[in-house]
């Protein structure tokens, strides 16, 4: 799981992909998942406490500093966030 920066906020974020280990990477954000029960649609439900979030394939799952979860489409994520490895090193 990598760190990403938006302005001055550092968040944890994982992109849900079609790779077999992708769901396990999402669950490293301290949540659990299961497929959405909608036929013929590729969604994943992310649960954390009272939060239930449906995300589409290729969306990013973001755990913010306040421990809230958000989804973000890949194009918006690329425009908004930068990888934080250089900042934290």
Buried (B, 14 or more C-beta within 10 A) or exposed (E): EEBBBBEEEBBBBBBBBEEEEBBEBBBEBEBEBEEBEEEEEEBBBBBBEEEEBEBBBBBBBBBBEEEEBBBBEBEEBEEBBEEBEEEEE
